[in-house]
């Protein structure tokens, strides 16, 4: 059984045209029991999504692609709420990311320490070649890597994406080796 964990909706402005009703309709049509909505930097569609999915017998999974600021780098990570505490922490992190903006052209972000401090109930997907883990590995930032892995421990998943891009091929082996070394799925 396949469950989409990286779906951006129309609430990921300029990134997706997926409407929540159409997404849930496709899930029902294809007998998918659950689906995640993980918009970029916001949770604007979460309530609509959760209600629409639940009313049609689909388990809603709520997450968000957030940007983590660390050593002047913007590092993306996907966070998924696994329980009520996780949802509460996700809402707090996303809200904080908007409070940090100096002007409307700034992208919302959270600080690395905030991510580590408000991790309870959250599952992390590390992203692909441009995700937080790959970027920290490229910078050889062992301290940050160790903090991230120890914080999320059994709630971190090393993510691989295969779109036949050369940069994905270059980082895939490193990410797989890392997953085996740290016993991460």
Number of C-alpha atoms within 10 A of each C-alpha: 6 8 12 13 17 17 17 22 22 15 22 20 12 7 12 14 12 14 15 21 13 10 17 24 17 12 20 16 9 9 11 18 15 20 22 22 26 27 26 23 24 23 21 14 19 22 12 11 24 18 13 17 24 13 11 12 14 20 17 20 21 25 30 27 24 26 25 22 19 15 9 7 12 20 24 23 21 25 25 25 23 16 15 12 15 21 19 15 20 27 17 13 24 20 17 16 21 18 13 14 13 10 9 8 7 10 15 22 23 23 19 18 14 15 23 15 12 17 21 21 20 25 21 25 23 23 21 22 22 17 19 24 26 23 21 18 16 11 9 11 12 11 9 16 17 12 14 20 18 14 17 18 16 13 20 20 18 19 20 18 12 10 9 8 10 10 12 17 15 11 18 19 12 14 21 15 11 16 16 11 9 12 10 15 12
